[in-house]
Structures are given as structure tokens and as C-alpha cells.
Amino acid sequence: MNKKPVLWISRKLSANTEARAARDYDVVLNPADQTFTADEIVEMSGKVDAILPCHSERFDAATVARLADRVKIIANHSVGVDHCDLAALKARGIVVTNTPDVLSDATAEIAMLLLLGAARRAAEGDMLVRSGNWTSWSPSFMVGTQVTGKRVGIVGMGRVGQVMADRCRGFGMQVHYHNRTRLPAELEKGATYHESLDTLLPVSDFLSLHCPATSETTGLINAARLGQLPQGAILVNTARGALVVEDDLLAAINSGHVAAAGLDCFVIEPGGNPKFASHSNIFMLPHIGSATRETRDAMGFRALDNLDAFFAGKEPRDRLV
């Protein structure tokens, strides 16, 4: 009887994912859901054939160089792979996969929640009621920004961006977008394409970020680009914190040029940016864009599908390197 491959699942995943993994692999689980240092990752790599990590495990060049030869595949439980040095992993001959498609709806839902919450002062209103300080009302009380009829600029019109565009259309918004390539008409659905951010930003009453964090996009939204937005624009980020220069966003918020922001991701995670905490017009969530029961099962199963294919001698569906 053939021995099962040894699989390390580095964080606590959905019960359904862990049950399937235990059925098909000699699996090492993390019931305490602890995080691991680079040294601990390297140590574990000598004991397993495959790793199913999350974004919290970093495979930078220095760590990859120290990984044991035994590890043959890293099947990420995420779409984004900015925690992986793909070139270093490729040089080591380690296959890398991700989990596209399955979290688009959930992430777009959070993006819409952040957009609405930032526009309608949700954090401020919740705090007012929760603290017992809601003692009056008038027509000028808690006036926010209406969403219907406004223009949303989407940066990155991939799977999540396209679902977000559909959600915005449902609220009667006009969709504009910037992408590396223009979408075919059947996917564009009447949205206005911009070859450059220089033309997208000035028409974006709301700006929603849906592009990956790369060397080209890190710090993409800086003081100059925030300045190109219309007065009173609102920024939404459910992609990666590295896309935004946080001090520049704070300056734009403090000046009033940017009216509000809805953020699900930050440069430092976990924890976020403590400078944001005193700003009630920054509506924040702790990176939970894909955190639904359905999506967590789908992400885990997609990662396991890639592992199953690899160990069956087939090409993994979502192979990146």
C-alpha cells in the first residue's frame, strides 16, 4: 500500500477542509491556530511533502533558500501570493498554487459593505448608539454621501473587480475601471474603460481597489493620486494594504479632500494602523473579505484539488510556478 503524502496545514481551516485532508493525506494540523516563525517553517519543511499555508506564513527568498528538499508543493489557501517569492520558489523547483474564483462573491460583498459604511457614516453611527450618546435628532444629523447615481472607479477588473462592478450597478452606480487590458464587451457590461489612472481618478466619486500587491502596485495610491480624486471622494480597499500609502491617506482624510475610507486591509497585519482609530470616517474591518463559511470551504477544497492533482502526476489547475 502506498504511503500517503505528508501535508502540513499551517493554520486552522474549516472543519470540512481538515476532514477531507485527513482522509487523503497524512496531515499535520494546527488546532491551536498559532502563527509560525521563519525558523519554525523551515524546521517543519523537513518533515512534510507539501504545505498548505495562508497569507500569514511568509516564504521570502531567505526562507525559501532554507526549505528542505522534501517539500515539493506549496498550495496556498489564498488568491494573493505576495507572501511568496515566486522566483525563489521556482528556482528551488517548488510548485506554487493559489485559490482563484472561489472568493470573488464574498470579497465583493465586503467591499460593498465598506463602500456603504464609509458613505453613510456607519462606524460613527454605531458608536453613537452603542455608547448611549444618541440623544437628539435633526435634518442635519449624520448626513452622509448618497451612493445611487455616483461614479465608482475600480482598479483591477479581475474576478473580484467584476463582481464588485455588478454589485455597484445594483445600486445604480456608473462603473469606470482601469485594468492592464480592456475586458471584452460581454464582461465589460457597459463600464467605461480607462487606459490610465490619470483619467480614472478624476471621475471616481468612489475608488475601489481590487488589484494584487506587486512591486509595480505597492504604494499605488499615494498623495499625488489621492489628489487626483474629486473633492469628497471615498476610498475602498479590500485588496492589499500595501497598495495605499497610509500616511498620505490620513493627510487626505484630515484635509477633507477624501471624505471617508473603507478598509479591510492594512500595511501591518494583524493590528492595522493605530493612527486610523481616532477617525470615525474611516470604516475598518480586520481583513475578513473572504470570511464566510461557504467561501472558507471552497478555498480549502480548491487548495486540496491542486494538491490532489499534483500527487496524481497531473498539472494543478491553479499552478503559478
VOLO-917762 format. One record per residue (C-alpha): residue number from 1; x, y, z; residue in one letter. Coordinates in nm, 2 decimals. Layout:
NODE_seq_xx_yy_zz_type
NODE_NUM_X_Y_Z_a
...
% end
This chain:
NODE_seq_xx_yy_zz_type
NODE_1_0.00_0.00_0.00_m
NODE_2_0.14_0.34_-0.10_n
NODE_3_0.21_0.58_0.18_k
NODE_4_0.00_0.90_0.19_k
NODE_5_0.19_1.22_0.13_p
NODE_6_0.26_1.42_0.44_v
NODE_7_0.07_1.76_0.43_l
NODE_8_0.12_2.04_0.68_w
NODE_9_-0.18_2.27_0.71_i
NODE_10_-0.03_2.57_0.88_s
NODE_11_-0.34_2.74_1.02_r
NODE_12_-0.68_2.62_1.14_k
NODE_13_-0.90_2.58_0.84_l
NODE_14_-1.27_2.49_0.80_s
NODE_15_-1.38_2.16_0.96_a
NODE_16_-1.48_2.02_0.62_n
NODE_17_-1.14_2.11_0.47_t
NODE_18_-0.95_1.94_0.76_e
NODE_19_-1.17_1.63_0.74_a
NODE_20_-1.10_1.59_0.37_r
NODE_21_-0.73_1.65_0.42_a
NODE_22_-0.71_1.39_0.69_a
NODE_23_-0.89_1.14_0.47_r
NODE_24_-0.64_1.17_0.18_d
NODE_25_-0.31_1.28_0.35_y
NODE_26_-0.10_1.21_0.65_d
NODE_27_-0.19_1.56_0.77_v
NODE_28_-0.02_1.78_1.03_v
NODE_29_-0.28_2.02_1.17_l
NODE_30_-0.26_2.33_1.38_n
NODE_31_-0.56_2.31_1.63_p
NODE_32_-0.43_2.60_1.84_a
NODE_33_-0.41_2.82_1.52_d
NODE_34_-0.07_2.95_1.62_q
NODE_35_0.15_3.15_1.39_t
NODE_36_0.50_3.03_1.29_f
NODE_37_0.83_3.20_1.26_t
NODE_38_1.06_3.15_0.96_a
NODE_39_1.28_2.91_1.16_d
NODE_40_0.97_2.70_1.25_e
NODE_41_0.86_2.69_0.89_i
NODE_42_1.20_2.57_0.78_v
NODE_43_1.20_2.31_1.05_e
NODE_44_0.86_2.18_0.95_m
NODE_45_0.97_2.17_0.59_s
NODE_46_1.20_1.88_0.66_g
NODE_47_0.91_1.67_0.78_k
NODE_48_0.65_1.71_0.51_v
NODE_49_0.60_1.67_0.14_d
NODE_50_0.35_1.96_0.09_a
NODE_51_0.25_2.28_0.27_i
NODE_52_-0.10_2.44_0.27_l
NODE_53_-0.03_2.78_0.41_p
NODE_54_-0.22_3.10_0.45_c
NODE_55_-0.11_3.46_0.39_h
NODE_56_0.03_3.47_0.75_s
NODE_57_0.32_3.24_0.65_e
NODE_58_0.59_3.42_0.46_r
NODE_59_0.80_3.25_0.20_f
NODE_60_1.06_3.52_0.12_d
NODE_61_1.38_3.45_-0.06_a
NODE_62_1.58_3.39_0.26_a
NODE_63_1.32_3.14_0.40_t
NODE_64_1.28_2.96_0.06_v
NODE_65_1.66_2.91_0.04_a
NODE_66_1.65_2.72_0.37_r
NODE_67_1.35_2.50_0.29_l
NODE_68_1.42_2.13_0.29_a
NODE_69_1.43_1.95_-0.04_d
NODE_70_1.15_1.73_0.07_r
NODE_71_0.88_2.00_0.01_v
NODE_72_0.75_1.97_-0.34_k
NODE_73_0.45_2.20_-0.34_i
NODE_74_0.30_2.50_-0.16_i
NODE_75_-0.07_2.51_-0.22_a
NODE_76_-0.18_2.85_-0.09_n
NODE_77_-0.52_2.90_0.09_h
NODE_78_-0.55_3.24_-0.08_s
NODE_79_-0.57_3.41_-0.41_v
NODE_80_-0.30_3.67_-0.34_g
NODE_81_0.06_3.53_-0.32_v
NODE_82_0.25_3.84_-0.22_d
NODE_83_0.37_3.64_0.08_h
NODE_84_0.56_3.41_-0.16_c
NODE_85_0.87_3.49_-0.35_d
NODE_86_0.77_3.31_-0.67_l
NODE_87_1.10_3.34_-0.84_a
NODE_88_1.28_3.19_-0.54_a
NODE_89_1.03_2.91_-0.52_l
NODE_90_1.06_2.84_-0.89_k
NODE_91_1.44_2.83_-0.87_a
NODE_92_1.40_2.56_-0.59_r
NODE_93_1.16_2.36_-0.81_g
NODE_94_0.87_2.40_-0.57_i
NODE_95_0.53_2.42_-0.73_v
NODE_96_0.31_2.70_-0.61_v
NODE_97_-0.07_2.72_-0.65_t
NODE_98_-0.35_2.96_-0.53_n
NODE_99_-0.73_2.96_-0.50_t
NODE_100_-0.88_3.19_-0.76_p
NODE_101_-1.25_3.22_-0.84_d
NODE_102_-1.40_3.09_-0.52_v
NODE_103_-1.38_3.41_-0.30_l
NODE_104_-1.49_3.67_-0.55_s
NODE_105_-1.85_3.70_-0.42_d
NODE_106_-1.76_3.71_-0.06_a
NODE_107_-1.49_3.97_-0.11_t
NODE_108_-1.71_4.19_-0.33_a
NODE_109_-1.98_4.17_-0.05_e
NODE_110_-1.73_4.31_0.20_i
NODE_111_-1.62_4.58_-0.05_a
NODE_112_-1.98_4.69_-0.09_m
NODE_113_-2.02_4.69_0.29_l
NODE_114_-1.72_4.91_0.33_l
NODE_115_-1.84_5.14_0.05_l
NODE_116_-2.18_5.18_0.21_l
NODE_117_-2.04_5.20_0.56_g
NODE_118_-1.79_5.47_0.47_a
NODE_119_-2.05_5.67_0.27_a
NODE_120_-2.32_5.66_0.53_r
NODE_121_-2.10_5.70_0.84_r
NODE_122_-2.17_5.36_0.98_a
NODE_123_-1.88_5.34_1.23_a
NODE_124_-1.98_5.68_1.37_e
NODE_125_-2.35_5.59_1.39_g
NODE_126_-2.29_5.25_1.55_d
NODE_127_-2.06_5.40_1.82_m
NODE_128_-2.31_5.68_1.89_l
NODE_129_-2.60_5.43_1.96_v
NODE_130_-2.38_5.17_2.13_r
NODE_131_-2.24_5.43_2.37_s
NODE_132_-2.58_5.57_2.47_g
NODE_133_-2.49_5.91_2.34_n
NODE_134_-2.76_5.93_2.08_w
NODE_135_-2.97_6.20_2.25_t
NODE_136_-3.11_6.41_1.97_s
NODE_137_-3.21_6.42_1.60_w
NODE_138_-3.25_6.69_1.33_s
NODE_139_-3.24_6.70_0.95_p
NODE_140_-2.87_6.79_0.97_s
NODE_141_-2.79_6.49_1.18_f
NODE_142_-2.55_6.22_1.05_m
NODE_143_-2.57_6.34_0.69_v
NODE_144_-2.36_6.12_0.46_g
NODE_145_-2.29_6.06_0.10_t
NODE_146_-2.55_5.90_-0.13_q
NODE_147_-2.43_5.61_-0.34_v
NODE_148_-2.70_5.59_-0.60_t
NODE_149_-2.60_5.76_-0.93_g
NODE_150_-2.24_5.81_-0.83_k
NODE_151_-1.94_5.70_-1.03_r
NODE_152_-1.72_5.42_-0.90_v
NODE_153_-1.37_5.37_-1.02_g
NODE_154_-1.25_5.01_-1.00_i
NODE_155_-0.87_4.95_-1.01_v
NODE_156_-0.82_4.59_-1.12_g
NODE_157_-1.11_4.44_-1.31_m
NODE_158_-1.03_4.07_-1.24_g
NODE_159_-1.28_3.83_-1.09_r
NODE_160_-1.34_4.03_-0.77_v
NODE_161_-1.35_4.36_-0.96_g
NODE_162_-1.61_4.23_-1.20_q
NODE_163_-1.84_4.11_-0.92_v
NODE_164_-1.79_4.44_-0.74_m
NODE_165_-1.89_4.62_-1.06_a
NODE_166_-2.21_4.41_-1.07_d
NODE_167_-2.29_4.50_-0.71_r
NODE_168_-2.24_4.87_-0.78_c
NODE_169_-2.46_4.85_-1.08_r
NODE_170_-2.73_4.71_-0.85_g
NODE_171_-2.70_5.04_-0.65_f
NODE_172_-2.74_5.25_-0.97_g
NODE_173_-2.38_5.35_-0.99_m
NODE_174_-2.19_5.43_-1.30_q
NODE_175_-1.89_5.19_-1.34_v
NODE_176_-1.55_5.31_-1.46_h
NODE_177_-1.24_5.09_-1.44_y
NODE_178_-0.87_5.06_-1.51_h
NODE_179_-0.71_4.72_-1.59_n
NODE_180_-0.39_4.60_-1.75_r
NODE_181_-0.60_4.51_-2.05_t
NODE_182_-0.95_4.61_-2.16_r
NODE_183_-1.22_4.35_-2.10_l
NODE_184_-1.43_4.21_-2.39_p
NODE_185_-1.77_4.37_-2.42_a
NODE_186_-1.96_4.08_-2.26_e
NODE_187_-1.76_4.12_-1.94_l
NODE_188_-1.73_4.50_-1.95_e
NODE_189_-2.11_4.53_-1.95_k
NODE_190_-2.11_4.89_-2.04_g
NODE_191_-1.84_5.00_-1.80_a
NODE_192_-1.61_5.28_-1.91_t
NODE_193_-1.25_5.17_-1.96_y
NODE_194_-0.96_5.39_-1.87_h
NODE_195_-0.61_5.31_-2.00_e
NODE_196_-0.46_5.52_-1.73_s
NODE_197_-0.53_5.61_-1.36_l
NODE_198_-0.48_5.97_-1.47_d
NODE_199_-0.82_5.96_-1.64_t
NODE_200_-0.99_5.72_-1.40_l
NODE_201_-0.92_5.90_-1.07_l
NODE_202_-1.08_6.24_-1.16_p
NODE_203_-1.41_6.08_-1.23_v
NODE_204_-1.41_5.84_-0.93_s
NODE_205_-1.65_5.96_-0.66_d
NODE_206_-1.57_5.62_-0.51_f
NODE_207_-1.24_5.43_-0.57_l
NODE_208_-1.24_5.06_-0.51_s
NODE_209_-0.91_4.87_-0.52_l
NODE_210_-0.90_4.51_-0.65_h
NODE_211_-0.55_4.46_-0.79_c
NODE_212_-0.27_4.24_-0.64_p
NODE_213_0.02_4.39_-0.45_a
NODE_214_0.33_4.37_-0.67_t
NODE_215_0.65_4.57_-0.70_s
NODE_216_0.46_4.79_-0.95_e
NODE_217_0.15_4.84_-0.74_t
NODE_218_0.30_4.89_-0.39_t
NODE_219_0.23_5.25_-0.29_g
NODE_220_0.00_5.29_-0.59_l
NODE_221_-0.24_5.52_-0.40_i
NODE_222_-0.02_5.80_-0.28_n
NODE_223_-0.06_6.17_-0.22_a
NODE_224_-0.04_6.26_-0.58_a
NODE_225_-0.31_6.01_-0.68_r
NODE_226_-0.53_6.09_-0.39_l
NODE_227_-0.51_6.45_-0.51_g
NODE_228_-0.65_6.35_-0.85_q
NODE_229_-0.97_6.22_-0.69_l
NODE_230_-1.27_6.46_-0.68_p
NODE_231_-1.32_6.66_-0.37_q
NODE_232_-1.51_6.44_-0.11_g
NODE_233_-1.42_6.11_-0.28_a
NODE_234_-1.43_5.78_-0.08_i
NODE_235_-1.16_5.51_-0.10_l
NODE_236_-1.24_5.14_-0.05_v
NODE_237_-0.96_4.88_-0.02_n
NODE_238_-1.03_4.50_0.00_t
NODE_239_-0.72_4.40_-0.19_a
NODE_240_-0.39_4.45_0.00_r
NODE_241_-0.28_4.72_0.24_g
NODE_242_0.05_4.77_0.06_a
NODE_243_-0.14_4.94_-0.23_l
NODE_244_-0.20_5.25_-0.01_v
NODE_245_0.05_5.49_0.14_v
NODE_246_-0.13_5.52_0.47_e
NODE_247_0.02_5.85_0.59_d
NODE_248_-0.09_6.00_0.26_d
NODE_249_-0.44_5.87_0.31_l
NODE_250_-0.45_6.02_0.66_l
NODE_251_-0.34_6.35_0.52_a
NODE_252_-0.61_6.34_0.26_a
NODE_253_-0.87_6.25_0.52_i
NODE_254_-0.75_6.53_0.75_n
NODE_255_-0.77_6.79_0.48_s
NODE_256_-1.12_6.68_0.38_g
NODE_257_-1.02_6.61_0.02_h
NODE_258_-1.10_6.24_0.08_v
NODE_259_-1.43_6.23_0.28_a
NODE_260_-1.40_5.88_0.41_a
NODE_261_-1.24_5.54_0.36_a
NODE_262_-1.35_5.18_0.40_g
NODE_263_-1.06_4.95_0.47_l
NODE_264_-1.04_4.57_0.51_d
NODE_265_-0.66_4.55_0.48_c
NODE_266_-0.36_4.74_0.61_f
NODE_267_0.02_4.76_0.57_v
NODE_268_0.07_4.60_0.90_i
NODE_269_-0.15_4.29_0.97_e
NODE_270_-0.27_4.19_1.21_p
NODE_271_-0.32_4.51_1.41_g
NODE_272_-0.38_4.77_1.14_g
NODE_273_-0.28_5.13_1.17_n
NODE_274_-0.34_5.28_1.51_p
NODE_275_-0.34_5.63_1.36_k
NODE_276_-0.67_5.55_1.19_f
NODE_277_-0.85_5.47_1.52_a
NODE_278_-0.95_5.83_1.60_s
NODE_279_-1.10_5.89_1.26_h
NODE_280_-1.47_5.79_1.27_s
NODE_281_-1.49_5.84_0.89_n
NODE_282_-1.25_5.55_0.84_i
NODE_283_-1.47_5.24_0.85_f
NODE_284_-1.24_4.94_0.92_m
NODE_285_-1.27_4.56_0.92_l
NODE_286_-0.99_4.31_1.02_p
NODE_287_-0.92_4.15_0.67_h
NODE_288_-1.23_3.94_0.65_i
NODE_289_-1.32_3.98_0.29_g
NODE_290_-1.34_3.60_0.22_s
NODE_291_-1.46_3.51_0.57_a
NODE_292_-1.78_3.32_0.51_t
NODE_293_-1.84_2.95_0.59_r
NODE_294_-1.91_2.88_0.22_e
NODE_295_-1.60_3.05_0.09_t
NODE_296_-1.37_2.90_0.35_r
NODE_297_-1.48_2.55_0.25_d
NODE_298_-1.44_2.64_-0.12_a
NODE_299_-1.09_2.79_-0.06_m
NODE_300_-0.98_2.48_0.13_g
NODE_301_-1.12_2.24_-0.12_f
NODE_302_-0.96_2.43_-0.41_r
NODE_303_-0.62_2.41_-0.24_a
NODE_304_-0.67_2.04_-0.19_l
NODE_305_-0.78_1.99_-0.55_d
NODE_306_-0.45_2.14_-0.65_n
NODE_307_-0.26_1.90_-0.42_l
NODE_308_-0.46_1.60_-0.54_d
NODE_309_-0.37_1.68_-0.90_a
NODE_310_0.00_1.72_-0.82_f
NODE_311_0.03_1.40_-0.63_f
NODE_312_-0.16_1.22_-0.90_a
NODE_313_0.10_1.33_-1.15_g
NODE_314_-0.13_1.58_-1.32_k
NODE_315_-0.10_1.96_-1.37_e
NODE_316_-0.26_2.15_-1.08_p
NODE_317_-0.54_2.37_-1.21_r
NODE_318_-0.41_2.68_-1.04_d
NODE_319_-0.04_2.64_-1.08_r
NODE_320_0.15_2.97_-1.07_l
NODE_321_0.51_2.84_-1.09_v
% end
